[in-house]
C-alpha cells in the first residue's frame, strides 16, 4: 500500500521514477520495486523518499489521505496528475467507509445475538420461578 501512495505523490509532483531514483542514489529498477511493494522500506530510505516528495514519513505510512501542497518553486508540472491523485484519495476514503459499514453490520449482529441470548435467559429464569 505504501508503494501506491509513494507513486501517486511522485506522479502528482511530476517526477519520473528515473528522477526519483537518481535523487535517492539508486537505480530505476530498485525504485520501481519500492513503488510495487517488492522491497521493504527501511527508515532511512523512507525518510529520503518523503523528503524528496515534500511529505513526512508519517504521511506515507498513514492510511489516511495525504494532502500534498505545491510550493511556488515547484511550478505546475504535477497539476495534470491531480485528478488521478484525487481519485486515489477517493478510493481510500471509500475503502474506509466500506470497512466502517461492515463493522457496523457486524456489531448489529453481535447486539442482536446478545439481545436474543438475554431474552432466552430471562425466559428461562421466569420458568424456574
C-alpha positions as CSV (number, residue, x, y, z in Angstrom):
1,X,0.0,0.0,0.0
2,X,2.8,2.4,0.8
3,X,4.2,2.0,-2.7
4,X,0.9,3.1,-4.3
5,X,0.9,6.2,-2.1
6,X,4.5,7.0,-3.0
7,X,3.8,6.5,-6.7
8,X,0.7,8.8,-6.6
9,X,2.6,11.6,-4.8
10,X,5.5,11.2,-7.2
11,X,3.2,11.4,-10.2
12,X,1.4,14.4,-8.6
13,X,4.8,16.1,-8.3
14,X,5.5,15.3,-11.9
15,X,8.7,13.3,-11.1
16,X,9.7,10.2,-13.1
17,X,10.9,7.0,-11.5
18,X,14.3,7.7,-13.1
19,X,14.4,11.2,-11.5
20,X,13.5,9.9,-8.0
21,X,16.0,7.0,-8.3
22,X,18.8,9.5,-9.2
23,X,17.9,11.7,-6.3
24,X,17.9,8.7,-3.9
25,X,21.2,7.3,-5.3
26,X,19.6,4.0,-6.5
27,X,18.8,2.7,-9.9
28,X,15.3,2.9,-11.5
29,X,14.7,-0.8,-11.1
30,X,15.3,-0.6,-7.4
31,X,13.0,2.4,-7.1
32,X,10.3,0.6,-9.2
33,X,10.4,-2.3,-6.7
34,X,9.7,0.2,-3.9
35,X,6.6,1.5,-5.6
36,X,5.5,-2.0,-6.4
37,X,5.9,-3.1,-2.7
38,X,8.5,-5.6,-3.7
39,X,11.1,-4.0,-1.4
40,X,10.6,-3.3,2.3
41,X,11.5,0.3,3.1
42,X,13.9,0.9,5.9
43,X,13.6,4.1,7.9
44,X,16.5,5.8,6.1
45,X,15.1,5.2,2.6
46,X,11.6,6.2,3.8
47,X,12.9,9.5,5.1
48,X,14.8,10.1,1.9
49,X,11.7,9.4,-0.3
50,X,9.5,11.5,1.9
51,X,12.0,14.4,1.8
52,X,12.2,14.3,-2.0
53,X,8.4,14.2,-2.3
54,X,7.9,17.0,0.2
55,X,5.9,15.0,2.7
56,X,6.6,13.3,6.0
57,X,7.3,9.6,6.5
58,X,4.0,9.5,8.6
59,X,2.2,10.8,5.5
60,X,3.4,7.8,3.5
61,X,2.8,5.2,6.2
62,X,-0.6,6.5,7.3
63,X,-3.8,5.0,6.0
64,X,-5.3,8.5,5.9
65,X,-5.3,10.5,2.7
66,X,-2.2,12.7,2.3
67,X,-2.6,16.4,1.4
68,X,0.2,17.5,-0.9
69,X,0.8,21.2,-1.2
70,X,2.6,22.8,-4.1
71,X,5.3,25.2,-3.2
72,X,5.7,28.2,-5.5
73,X,9.1,26.9,-6.7
74,X,7.7,23.6,-7.8
75,X,5.9,25.0,-10.7
76,X,2.8,23.3,-12.1
77,X,4.5,20.2,-13.6
78,X,2.3,17.9,-11.4
79,X,-1.0,19.7,-11.9
80,X,-2.0,17.3,-14.7
81,X,-2.0,14.4,-12.2
82,X,-4.2,16.0,-9.6
83,X,-7.3,14.3,-10.9
84,X,-5.6,10.9,-10.6
85,X,-4.5,11.7,-7.1
86,X,-7.9,12.7,-6.0
87,X,-9.2,9.5,-7.5
88,X,-6.7,7.6,-5.4
89,X,-7.8,9.6,-2.3
90,X,-11.4,8.9,-3.1
91,X,-10.7,5.2,-3.4
92,X,-9.0,5.2,0.1
93,X,-12.0,7.0,1.6
94,X,-14.4,4.6,0.0
95,X,-12.5,1.7,1.5
96,X,-12.6,3.2,4.9
97,X,-16.3,3.8,4.6
98,X,-16.9,0.2,3.4
99,X,-14.8,-1.1,6.4
100,X,-16.9,1.1,8.7
101,X,-20.1,-0.1,7.2
102,X,-19.0,-3.7,7.6
103,X,-18.0,-3.2,11.2
104,X,-21.4,-1.6,11.9
105,X,-23.2,-4.6,10.4
106,X,-21.0,-7.0,12.5
107,X,-21.8,-5.1,15.7
108,X,-25.5,-5.1,14.9
109,X,-25.3,-8.9,14.5
110,X,-23.5,-9.1,17.9
111,X,-26.1,-6.9,19.6
112,X,-29.0,-8.9,18.1
113,X,-27.4,-12.1,19.3
114,X,-26.8,-10.7,22.8
115,X,-30.4,-9.5,23.0
116,X,-31.7,-12.9,21.8
117,X,-29.5,-14.6,24.5
118,X,-30.7,-12.2,27.1
119,X,-34.4,-12.9,26.2
120,X,-33.8,-16.6,26.3
121,X,-32.1,-16.3,29.7
122,X,-34.9,-14.1,31.1
123,X,-37.5,-16.7,29.8
124,X,-35.5,-19.5,31.5
125,X,-35.4,-17.5,34.7
126,X,-39.1,-16.8,34.6
127,X,-39.8,-20.6,34.1
128,X,-37.8,-21.5,37.1
129,X,-39.7,-19.1,39.4
